[in-house]
């Protein structure tokens, strides 16, 4: 394991594979953060200081590196005004309640069926 500016990266011969959609979403989020930072005329050092991270960690975020903690990515996004899940931050709490209400209606755990259901009458 090697420490890289506030994040830990596991050094292995077989890096974890990520789906194309995941890689593209990470690239997009990083690009949106970088764009918003530049539109606000903030330097990398300024945003990194506000987020409480190293500048090199911010660079990893903006490149869409998959090993950066999601909380750091969300914090950087929030600081530059990139929306997370909703267009207005005040709408997050009601959305969380809605998701929790749906979860409450579902079983506590999900199990695979023991046998395949024969429904070909």
MMTF fields as JSON, N, C-alpha, C and O atoms, coordinates in Angstrom:
{
  "mmtfVersion": "1.0.0",
  "mmtfProducer": "UNKNOWN",
  "numBonds": 483,
  "numAtoms": 484,
  "numGroups": 121,
  "numChains": 1,
  "numModels": 1,
  "chainsPerModel": [1],
  "groupsPerChain": [121],
  "chainIdList": ["A"],
  "bondAtomList": [4, 2, 8, 6, 12, 10, 16, 14, 20, 18, 24, 22, 28, 26, 32, 30, 36, 34, 40, 38, 44, 42, 48, 46, 52, 50, 56, 54, 60, 58, 64, 62, 68, 66, 72, 70, 76, 74, 80, 78, 84, 82, 88, 86, 92, 90, 96, 94, 100, 98, 104, 102, 108, 106, 112, 110, 116, 114, 120, 118, 124, 122, 128, 126, 132, 130, 136, 134, 140, 138, 144, 142, 148, 146, 152, 150, 156, 154, 160, 158, 164, 162, 168, 166, 172, 170, 176, 174, 180, 178, 184, 182, 188, 186, 192, 190, 196, 194, 200, 198, 204, 202, 208, 206, 212, 210, 216, 214, 220, 218, 224, 222, 228, 226, 232, 230, 236, 234, 240, 238, 244, 242, 248, 246, 252, 250, 256, 254, 260, 258, 264, 262, 268, 266, 272, 270, 276, 274, 280, 278, 284, 282, 288, 286, 292, 290, 296, 294, 300, 298, 304, 302, 308, 306, 312, 310, 316, 314, 320, 318, 324, 322, 328, 326, 332, 330, 336, 334, 340, 338, 344, 342, 348, 346, 352, 350, 356, 354, 360, 358, 364, 362, 368, 366, 372, 370, 376, 374, 380, 378, 384, 382, 388, 386, 392, 390, 396, 394, 400, 398, 404, 402, 408, 406, 412, 410, 416, 414, 420, 418, 424, 422, 428, 426, 432, 430, 436, 434, 440, 438, 444, 442, 448, 446, 452, 450, 456, 454, 460, 458, 464, 462, 468, 466, 472, 470, 476, 474, 480, 478],
  "bondOrderList": [1, 1, 1, 1, 1, 1, 1, 1, 1, 1, 1, 1, 1, 1, 1, 1, 1, 1, 1, 1, 1, 1, 1, 1, 1, 1, 1, 1, 1, 1, 1, 1, 1, 1, 1, 1, 1, 1, 1, 1, 1, 1, 1, 1, 1, 1, 1, 1, 1, 1, 1, 1, 1, 1, 1, 1, 1, 1, 1, 1, 1, 1, 1, 1, 1, 1, 1, 1, 1, 1, 1, 1, 1, 1, 1, 1, 1, 1, 1, 1, 1, 1, 1, 1, 1, 1, 1, 1, 1, 1, 1, 1, 1, 1, 1, 1, 1, 1, 1, 1, 1, 1, 1, 1, 1, 1, 1, 1, 1, 1, 1, 1, 1, 1, 1, 1, 1, 1, 1, 1],
  "groupList": [{"groupName": "UNK", "atomNameList": ["N", "CA", "C", "O"], "elementList": ["N", "C", "C", "O"], "formalChargeList": [0, 0, 0, 0], "bondAtomList": [1, 0, 2, 1, 3, 2], "bondOrderList": [1, 1, 2], "singleLetterCode": "X", "chemCompType": "L-PEPTIDE LINKING"}],
  "groupTypeList": [0, 0, 0, 0, 0, 0, 0, 0, 0, 0, 0, 0, 0, 0, 0, 0, 0, 0, 0, 0, 0, 0, 0, 0, 0, 0, 0, 0, 0, 0, 0, 0, 0, 0, 0, 0, 0, 0, 0, 0, 0, 0, 0, 0, 0, 0, 0, 0, 0, 0, 0, 0, 0, 0, 0, 0, 0, 0, 0, 0, 0, 0, 0, 0, 0, 0, 0, 0, 0, 0, 0, 0, 0, 0, 0, 0, 0, 0, 0, 0, 0, 0, 0, 0, 0, 0, 0, 0, 0, 0, 0, 0, 0, 0, 0, 0, 0, 0, 0, 0, 0, 0, 0, 0, 0, 0, 0, 0, 0, 0, 0, 0, 0, 0, 0, 0, 0, 0, 0, 0, 0],
  "groupIdList": [1, 2, 3, 4, 5, 6, 7, 8, 9, 10, 11, 12, 13, 14, 15, 16, 17, 18, 19, 20, 21, 22, 23, 24, 25, 26, 27, 28, 29, 30, 31, 32, 33, 34, 35, 36, 37, 38, 39, 40, 41, 42, 43, 44, 45, 46, 47, 48, 49, 50, 51, 52, 53, 54, 55, 56, 57, 58, 59, 60, 61, 62, 63, 64, 65, 66, 67, 68, 69, 70, 71, 72, 73, 74, 75, 76, 77, 78, 79, 80, 81, 82, 83, 84, 85, 86, 87, 88, 89, 90, 91, 92, 93, 94, 95, 96, 97, 98, 99, 100, 101, 102, 103, 104, 105, 106, 107, 108, 109, 110, 111, 112, 113, 114, 115, 116, 117, 118, 119, 120, 121],
  "secStructList": [7, 3, 3, 3, 6, 6, 3, 3, 3, 7, 7, 7, 1, 1, 7, 7, 7, 7, 7, 2, 2, 2, 2, 2, 2, 2, 2, 2, 2, 2, 2, 2, 2, 2, 2, 2, 2, 2, 2, 6, 6, 7, 7, 2, 2, 2, 2, 2, 2, 2, 2, 6, 1, 7, 2, 2, 2, 2, 2, 2, 2, 2, 2, 6, 7, 6, 6, 1, 7, 2, 2, 2, 2, 2, 2, 2, 2, 2, 2, 2, 6, 7, 7, 7, 1, 1, 1, 1, 4, 4, 4, 2, 2, 2, 2, 2, 2, 2, 2, 2, 2, 2, 2, 2, 2, 1, 7, 1, 1, 7, 7, 7, 7, 1, 1, 7, 7, 7, 7, 7, 7],
  "xCoordList": [0.844, 0.0, 0.892, 1.873, 0.557, 1.328, 0.417, -0.687, 0.874, 0.081, 0.363, 1.52, -0.69, -0.548, -1.389, -2.611, -0.761, -1.382, -2.796, -3.752, -2.908, -4.2, -5.102, -6.169, -4.705, -5.489, -4.573, -3.368, -5.145, -4.35, -4.686, -5.854, -3.647, -3.828, -3.168, -1.992, -3.917, -3.37, -2.581, -3.116, -1.305, -0.461, -0.499, 0.012, -1.106, -1.175, -0.854, -0.836, -0.604, -0.37, -1.66, -1.64, -2.781, -4.075, -4.957, -5.676, -4.921, -5.778, -7.246, -7.63, -8.048, -9.479, -10.083, -9.854, -10.853, -11.496, -12.763, -13.507, -12.988, -14.204, -14.935, -14.303, -16.242, -17.026, -16.789, -16.34, -17.096, -16.943, -17.814, -17.381, -19.034, -19.947, -19.362, -19.425, -18.794, -18.182, -17.019, -16.92, -16.153, -15.003, -15.456, -14.896, -16.469, -16.969, -17.632, -17.48, -18.365, -19.005, -17.956, -18.111, -16.896, -15.81, -15.133, -14.828, -14.904, -14.287, -15.185, -14.71, -16.485, -17.431, -17.473, -17.423, -17.565, -17.61, -16.339, -16.404, -15.196, -13.938, -13.902, -13.441, -14.383, -14.417, -15.358, -15.047, -16.517, -17.461, -16.869, -17.066, -16.145, -15.508, -14.446, -14.37, -13.632, -12.573, -13.178, -12.715, -14.213, -14.873, -15.444, -15.233, -16.161, -16.762, -15.69, -15.851, -14.593, -13.491, -12.922, -12.701, -12.685, -12.108, -13.087, -12.674, -14.383, -15.38, -15.449, -15.781, -15.141, -15.123, -13.759, -13.522, -12.865, -11.507, -10.764, -10.054, -10.944, -10.253, -9.055, -9.143, -7.956, -6.798, -6.984, -7.828, -6.184, -6.201, -5.875, -6.506, -4.889, -4.468, -5.606, -5.795, -6.366, -7.482, -8.551, -8.988, -8.965, -10.011, -9.508, -10.234, -8.283, -7.722, -7.698, -8.034, -7.304, -7.265, -8.663, -8.851, -9.642, -11.024, -11.576, -12.359, -11.163, -11.646, -10.832, -11.22, -9.705, -8.856, -8.096, -7.868, -7.708, -6.977, -5.722, -5.563, -4.844, -3.643, -4.019, -5.0, -3.244, -3.473, -3.405, -4.173, -2.506, -2.38, -3.633, -3.991, -4.302, -5.56, -6.634, -7.42, -6.681, -7.632, -7.358, -8.292, -6.106, -5.775, -6.291, -6.783, -6.182, -6.726, -8.246, -8.807, -8.908, -10.363, -10.732, -11.633, -10.042, -10.364, -10.041, -10.595, -9.167, -8.859, -9.809, -9.78, -10.651, -11.604, -10.979, -11.402, -9.974, -9.303, -10.265, -10.854, -10.443, -11.45, -11.094, -11.962, -9.883, -9.489, -9.639, -9.373, -10.054, -10.247, -11.543, -12.542, -11.525, -12.73, -13.891, -13.729, -15.046, -16.218, -16.597, -17.092, -16.37, -16.669, -15.832, -16.318, -14.571, -13.715, -14.203, -14.186, -14.633, -15.149, -16.407, -16.548, -17.324, -18.558, -18.276, -18.929, -17.318, -16.992, -16.449, -16.849, -15.545, -15.01, -16.129, -16.186, -17.016, -18.138, -19.033, -19.436, -19.339, -20.201, -19.565, -20.241, -18.276, -17.586, -17.589, -17.563, -17.62, -17.633, -19.016, -19.178, -20.033, -21.402, -21.872, -22.868, -21.18, -21.641, -22.763, -22.552, -23.959, -25.084, -24.861, -24.284, -25.321, -25.244, -26.657, -27.353, -27.082, -28.361, -29.584, -30.567, -29.558, -30.685, -30.129, -28.96, -30.973, -30.495, -30.38, -29.69, -31.048, -31.031, -30.701, -31.421, -29.627, -29.227, -30.336, -30.344, -31.26, -32.332, -33.289, -34.089, -33.21, -34.081, -33.497, -34.175, -32.258, -31.649, -32.363, -32.633, -32.671, -33.317, -34.654, -34.89, -35.545, -36.787, -36.554, -37.281, -35.554, -35.249, -34.725, -35.054, -33.912, -33.418, -34.59, -34.635, -35.546, -36.741, -37.542, -38.042, -37.661, -38.416, -37.753, -38.432, -36.442, -35.709, -35.853, -36.072, -35.731, -35.883, -37.282, -37.443, -38.295, -39.665, -39.81, -40.452, -39.22, -39.267, -38.519, -38.984, -37.365, -36.588, -37.35, -37.245, -38.117, -38.883, -39.947, -40.355, -40.396, -41.423, -40.851, -41.594, -39.545, -38.9, -38.444, -38.289, -38.227, -37.716, -36.345, -35.597, -36.036, -34.75, -33.574, -32.528, -33.742, -32.658, -33.223, -34.418, -32.344, -32.732, -31.975, -30.753, -32.723, -32.098, -32.431, -33.486, -31.517, -31.782, -32.794, -32.786, -33.668, -34.589, -33.804, -32.805, -34.261, -33.56, -33.622, -32.68, -34.715, -34.845, -35.511, -36.19, -35.301, -35.888, -37.393, -37.846, -38.146, -39.603, -40.012, -39.589, -40.844, -41.36, -42.715, -43.724, -42.719, -43.965, -44.403, -45.102, -44.008, -44.388, -45.535, -45.342, -46.726, -47.904, -48.359, -49.342],
  "yCoordList": [-1.172, 0.0, 1.238, 1.298, 2.214, 3.433, 4.613, 4.698, 5.528, 6.717, 7.791, 8.088, 8.37, 9.45, 10.614, 10.603, 11.595, 12.851, 12.72, 13.256, 12.009, 11.961, 10.829, 10.642, 10.06, 8.891, 7.697, 7.827, 6.539, 5.33, 4.621, 4.438, 4.225, 3.505, 2.152, 2.071, 1.087, -0.252, -0.534, -0.452, -0.866, -1.182, -2.687, -3.441, -3.12, -4.54, -4.727, -3.776, -5.964, -6.268, -6.273, -6.172, -6.39, -6.449, -5.322, -5.506, -4.153, -3.059, -3.424, -4.181, -2.876, -3.161, -2.599, -1.435, -3.408, -2.897, -2.108, -2.471, -1.046, -0.257, -0.268, -0.295, -0.246, -0.24, 1.063, 2.059, 1.03, 2.217, 3.35, 4.501, 3.027, 4.053, 4.696, 5.916, 3.888, 4.434, 5.355, 6.462, 4.908, 5.737, 7.047, 8.105, 6.975, 8.187, 9.128, 10.346, 8.576, 9.413, 10.108, 11.279, 9.395, 10.0, 11.111, 12.174, 10.859, 11.872, 13.099, 14.234, 12.859, 13.974, 14.788, 16.017, 14.107, 14.827, 15.65, 16.817, 15.052, 15.789, 16.987, 18.06, 16.814, 17.924, 19.032, 20.214, 18.647, 19.654, 20.446, 21.657, 19.761, 20.445, 21.41, 22.558, 20.938, 21.802, 23.006, 24.13, 22.784, 23.875, 24.896, 26.097, 24.432, 25.349, 26.111, 27.298, 25.428, 26.103, 27.222, 28.332, 26.929, 27.932, 29.076, 30.233, 28.767, 29.817, 30.744, 31.921, 30.229, 31.048, 31.692, 32.347, 31.49, 32.053, 31.635, 32.431, 30.368, 29.8, 29.008, 28.297, 29.127, 28.301, 26.923, 26.737, 25.967, 24.635, 24.755, 24.108, 25.584, 25.754, 26.318, 25.897, 27.277, 27.872, 26.827, 26.718, 26.059, 25.057, 23.953, 23.501, 23.523, 22.478, 22.937, 22.17, 24.177, 24.71, 24.756, 24.382, 25.209, 25.273, 23.894, 23.722, 22.895, 21.53, 20.791, 19.712, 21.369, 20.732, 19.529, 18.553, 19.607, 18.52, 19.06, 20.271, 18.168, 18.566, 18.922, 18.408, 19.792, 20.177, 18.957, 18.857, 18.046, 16.841, 15.969, 15.305, 15.962, 15.217, 15.877, 15.185, 17.201, 17.909, 17.585, 17.406, 17.511, 17.165, 15.769, 15.55, 14.833, 13.489, 13.541, 12.858, 14.344, 14.506, 15.032, 14.503, 16.068, 16.695, 15.787, 15.969, 14.827, 13.851, 12.66, 11.813, 12.589, 11.494, 10.208, 9.122, 10.315, 9.132, 8.364, 8.954, 7.059, 6.303, 5.994, 5.537, 6.217, 5.851, 6.988, 6.791, 8.165, 9.287, 9.058, 8.625, 9.35, 9.178, 9.98, 11.132, 9.358, 10.007, 11.266, 12.231, 11.259, 12.446, 13.643, 14.774, 13.401, 14.496, 15.032, 16.24, 14.139, 14.561, 15.402, 16.47, 14.912, 15.654, 17.011, 18.003, 17.054, 18.331, 19.331, 20.496, 18.882, 19.771, 20.253, 21.432, 19.343, 19.711, 20.745, 21.728, 20.525, 21.445, 22.832, 23.849, 22.86, 24.144, 25.0, 26.228, 24.365, 25.142, 25.223, 25.804, 24.633, 24.77, 23.728, 23.95, 22.598, 21.526, 20.79, 20.305, 20.696, 20.05, 18.56, 17.878, 18.068, 16.649, 16.095, 16.363, 15.336, 14.617, 15.494, 15.031, 16.722, 17.641, 18.998, 19.303, 19.8, 21.094, 22.148, 23.154, 21.921, 22.874, 22.122, 21.191, 22.504, 21.774, 21.617, 20.626, 22.553, 22.459, 21.304, 20.922, 20.748, 19.63, 18.28, 17.261, 18.249, 16.974, 16.308, 15.108, 17.057, 16.471, 15.812, 14.681, 16.478, 15.803, 14.55, 13.565, 14.592, 13.426, 12.271, 11.112, 12.588, 11.555, 10.915, 9.695, 11.739, 11.218, 10.309, 9.268, 10.703, 9.907, 8.548, 7.522, 8.541, 7.278, 6.413, 5.206, 7.026, 6.271, 5.685, 4.57, 6.429, 5.915, 4.686, 3.707, 4.74, 3.591, 2.404, 1.268, 2.664, 1.587, 0.926, -0.284, 1.717, 1.178, 0.187, -0.684, 0.31, -0.586, -1.91, -2.862, -1.965, -3.172, -4.072, -3.609, -5.357, -6.256, -5.796, -5.126, -6.173, -5.8, -6.397, -5.761, -7.627, -8.265, -8.895, -9.169, -9.109, -9.703, -11.01, -11.06, -12.065, -13.377, -13.917, -13.629, -14.702, -15.383, -16.49, -17.11, -16.742, -17.869, -19.173, -19.328, -20.118, -21.393, -22.226, -22.945, -22.124, -22.861, -21.968, -20.994, -22.32, -21.531, -21.78, -22.922, -20.725, -20.82, -21.318, -20.777, -22.359, -22.898, -22.247, -22.612, -21.291, -20.591, -20.766, -19.907, -21.845, -22.095, -23.112, -24.277, -22.638, -23.497, -23.933, -24.665],
  "zCoordList": [0.0, 0.0, 0.0, 0.74, -0.818, -0.921, -0.625, -1.164, 0.233, 0.549, -0.485, -0.78, -1.034, -1.998, -1.509, -1.654, -0.946, -0.545, 0.013, -0.547, 1.109, 1.774, 1.344, 1.929, 0.331, -0.04, -0.075, -0.292, 0.139, 0.05, -1.238, -1.584, -1.942, -3.183, -3.02, -2.667, -3.273, -3.182, -4.452, -5.557, -4.284, -5.42, -5.612, -4.784, -6.71, -7.021, -8.496, -9.278, -8.847, -10.253, -11.052, -12.279, -10.355, -11.014, -10.503, -9.52, -11.147, -10.674, -10.821, -11.713, -9.939, -9.963, -11.235, -11.566, -11.955, -13.167, -12.824, -11.913, -13.553, -13.404, -14.735, -15.791, -14.693, -15.926, -16.687, -16.121, -17.958, -18.794, -18.254, -18.21, -17.845, -17.327, -16.074, -15.916, -15.185, -13.968, -14.319, -13.79, -15.198, -15.592, -16.227, -15.943, -17.084, -17.73, -16.726, -16.828, -15.757, -14.735, -13.874, -13.529, -13.528, -12.75, -13.542, -13.001, -14.818, -15.679, -15.786, -15.742, -15.927, -16.031, -14.745, -14.789, -13.59, -12.315, -12.136, -11.752, -12.41, -12.302, -13.218, -12.827, -14.436, -15.384, -14.941, -15.088, -14.395, -13.904, -12.741, -12.644, -11.864, -10.734, -11.25, -10.811, -12.18, -12.735, -13.441, -13.25, -14.261, -14.976, -14.003, -14.169, -12.993, -12.016, -11.248, -10.965, -10.911, -10.205, -11.062, -10.578, -12.338, -13.233, -13.491, -13.574, -13.619, -13.818, -12.617, -12.76, -11.44, -10.223, -10.0, -8.985, -10.975, -10.923, -9.66, -9.045, -9.286, -8.123, -8.615, -9.617, -7.923, -8.251, -7.615, -6.738, -8.072, -7.454, -5.971, -5.134, -5.651, -4.256, -3.399, -2.258, -3.956, -3.213, -2.878, -1.733, -3.896, -3.664, -2.744, -1.858, -2.949, -2.09, -0.633, 0.269, -0.407, 0.961, 1.561, 2.718, 0.79, 1.3, 1.6, 2.535, 0.797, 1.009, 2.063, 2.51, 2.457, 3.465, 2.926, 3.642, 1.66, 1.027, 0.359, 0.204, -0.029, -0.76, -2.194, -2.732, -2.801, -4.183, -5.101, -6.057, -4.818, -5.65, -5.56, -6.532, -4.41, -4.288, -5.136, -5.784, -5.143, -6.003, -7.467, -8.25, -7.833, -9.218, -9.565, -10.672, -8.635, -8.863, -9.017, -9.874, -8.196, -8.289, -9.666, -10.317, -10.108, -11.387, -12.57, -13.655, -12.381, -13.432, -13.39, -14.283, -12.357, -12.239, -11.747, -12.144, -10.885, -10.347, -9.451, -8.545, -9.679, -8.926, -7.483, -6.74, -7.055, -5.692, -4.686, -3.501, -5.126, -4.208, -3.438, -4.012, -2.141, -1.319, -1.899, -2.303, -1.932, -2.513, -1.733, -2.315, -0.433, 0.378, -0.035, -0.028, -0.397, -0.858, -2.2, -2.435, -3.07, -4.374, -4.176, -4.773, -3.33, -3.081, -2.428, -2.752, -1.523, -0.873, -1.891, -1.894, -2.747, -3.787, -4.7, -5.052, -5.083, -5.948, -5.267, -5.889, -4.01, -3.266, -3.158, -3.311, -2.896, -2.723, -3.989, -3.903, -5.162, -6.406, -7.035, -8.108, -6.362, -6.825, -7.831, -8.52, -7.93, -8.81, -8.081, -6.97, -8.684, -8.007, -7.794, -8.641, -6.658, -6.331, -6.221, -5.241, -7.203, -7.227, -7.441, -8.02, -7.003, -7.179, -7.605, -7.369, -8.229, -8.709, -7.612, -7.783, -6.498, -5.38, -4.094, -3.732, -3.392, -2.184, -1.142, -0.412, -1.055, -0.061, -0.365, 0.489, -1.577, -1.95, -1.552, -1.679, -1.075, -0.698, 0.477, 0.427, 1.523, 2.71, 2.36, 2.784, 1.599, 1.232, 0.372, 0.498, -0.487, -1.321, -0.468, -0.719, 0.533, 1.453, 2.185, 2.342, 2.636, 3.316, 2.394, 2.821, 1.132, 0.168, -0.04, -0.077, -0.174, -0.342, 0.904, 0.802, 2.082, 3.337, 3.472, 3.968, 3.033, 3.072, 2.175, 2.556, 0.999, 0.091, 0.677, 0.589, 1.273, 1.893, 3.034, 3.236, 3.781, 4.909, 4.445, 5.213, 3.211, 2.686, 2.185, 1.948, 2.027, 1.506, 2.644, 3.774, 2.359, 3.397, 3.903, 3.191, 5.148, 5.743, 4.99, 4.862, 4.487, 3.741, 2.476, 2.367, 1.548, 0.284, 0.138, 0.277, -0.143, -0.311, -1.68, -2.244, -2.201, -3.463, -3.212, -2.148, -4.187, -4.029, -3.982, -4.684, -3.147, -2.996, -4.263, -4.595, -4.952, -6.207, -7.24, -6.913, -8.461, -9.527, -9.582, -9.499, -9.719, -9.781, -11.165, -12.187, -11.178, -12.447, -12.715, -12.112, -13.614, -13.897, -15.355, -15.894, -15.984, -17.37, -17.417, -17.766, -17.058, -16.971, -18.33, -18.446]
}
